[in-house]
């Protein structure tokens, strides 16, 4: 199994301020010196990952206390020269917040070349509430996303002098990306989703499918992906085409590990503090989905949380509840391995684990968890997937 360290690079000192953590929050509470230290700590954590052999994932969000990374490619350009060995994943580049797809293609090719071919990329739609800071049109967002996606991948793989592009949303007379990608024809591509329809699209394209911290979505989407992949490519889907993101906290002592897990889950609580008016831009969801949410008394970001047996969870959910839900893997190295193995078996296997830490964890706690994970958990996961790959072959 391939492991990827991930942190939202949050400004968690502002989480104690009541109210929303996104979009219309003031920047005054963000102390530049504290922000500098938090970002510098993240870079050092990534350097540690390079020594430990843990790959690195980054994302981006905007106008938020929960994520200070405003550009995947800016962060990865720094990491491309600060690391030497591990793979670097952008998951992802939110196309609805980026008005110029050709510039995205240029940045991808640049980082891929700078890192000597260690880049992997997820071109994602983006979160609904961030459409308010990008002025994107909700109704046309899906069509615009796929147009941008096709333009970027065409630009990355083009080796001729230039090409022209005309579509409903984008018009370019000359498209010519230099330098071109280090990897030929382009970096491996990922898609994130919580739906089975996107799983089908990812399988057709041979992309890695990533499910983020929703176990029931993985149980629904992974089989659909495998079925469609076999149909499209004539062979079983390799395990490394399937990815799952979970919050992970490891310590030699179970109680210490669970406390670290509680600190990570503070990020989830902070992330859900969004004003109602920003949650569901008109037109962003199909009518059927809006009807489903209304009937369930839910919103796009606030959905009913239940345990696997249907029991309602606490509000906010406890660390132990999230362990039962396979959202959090926390405990001693043996316990964390057992938790991952149970989930792995329940979804029929996967080959990529996105290991999210952070929240209000200290830099020292993150480094200790990463080291324990790398030395006492990950080797057993590699053995697990290695054996299953042999079974598939």
Secondary structure by P-SEA (a helix, b strand, c coil): cbbbbbbccccccccccccccccccccccccaaaaaaaaaaaaaaaaaaaaacbbbbbbbcccccccccccaaaaaaaaaaacccbbbbcccccccccccaaaaaaaaaaaaaaacccbbbbbccccccccccccccccaaaaaaaaaaaaaaaaaaccccccccccccccccbbbbccccccccccbbbbbbccaaaaaaaaaaccbbbbcccaaaaaacaaaaaaaaaaacccccccccbbbbbbbbbcccaaaaaaaaaaaaaaaaaaaccccccccccccccaaaaaaaaaaccccccccccccccccccccccaaaaaaacccccccaaaaaaaaaaaaaaacccccccccccccccaaaaaaaaaaaacccaaaaaaaaaaaaaaac
